[in-house]
Amino acid sequence: MNLRDDARALSDDLLRLRRTLHRRPEAGLDLPRTQEAVLAELAALRATTGR
């Protein structure tokens, strides 16, 4: 697979995450729910975050 194929394979998951985040808006730079959701998605992909 190439990068474009990888991106297409993730598009449904990314759309779902985007819609989830926008249903629970957070203001300013304090984004604990957004951070939690993004870190959970990255963990599911086995991505490293430096944390």
C-alpha positions as CSV (number, residue, x, y, z in Angstrom):
1,M,0.0,0.0,0.0
2,N,1.1,3.6,-0.6
3,L,0.3,6.7,1.5
4,R,-2.8,7.5,-0.5
5,D,-4.2,4.0,0.1
6,D,-3.4,4.2,3.8
7,A,-5.2,7.5,4.0
8,R,-8.3,6.1,2.3
9,A,-8.3,3.2,4.6
10,L,-8.4,5.6,7.6
11,S,-10.9,8.0,6.2
12,D,-14.0,6.6,7.8
13,D,-12.3,6.4,11.2
14,L,-11.1,10.0,10.8
15,L,-14.5,11.2,9.9
16,R,-16.0,9.5,12.9
17,L,-13.4,11.1,15.2
18,R,-14.0,14.5,13.7
19,R,-17.7,14.3,14.2
20,T,-17.2,13.0,17.8
21,L,-15.0,16.0,18.6
22,H,-17.3,18.5,17.1
23,R,-20.3,17.1,19.1
24,R,-18.3,18.0,22.3
25,P,-16.8,21.4,21.6
26,E,-14.2,22.8,24.0
27,A,-13.2,26.5,24.1
28,G,-9.7,27.9,24.4
29,L,-6.6,25.9,24.8
30,D,-7.9,23.7,27.6
31,L,-8.9,20.6,25.6
32,P,-8.9,17.6,27.9
33,R,-11.7,15.6,26.2
34,T,-10.2,16.3,22.8
35,Q,-6.8,15.3,24.0
36,E,-8.2,12.1,25.5
37,A,-10.0,11.1,22.3
38,V,-7.0,11.8,20.0
39,L,-4.6,9.9,22.3
40,A,-7.0,7.0,22.4
41,E,-7.1,6.9,18.6
42,L,-3.4,7.1,18.3
43,A,-3.0,4.3,20.8
44,A,-5.3,2.2,18.8
45,L,-3.1,2.8,15.8
46,R,0.0,1.9,17.9
47,A,1.4,5.4,17.2
48,T,3.9,6.9,19.6
49,T,3.3,10.3,21.1
50,G,6.3,10.9,23.2
51,R,4.2,10.7,26.4
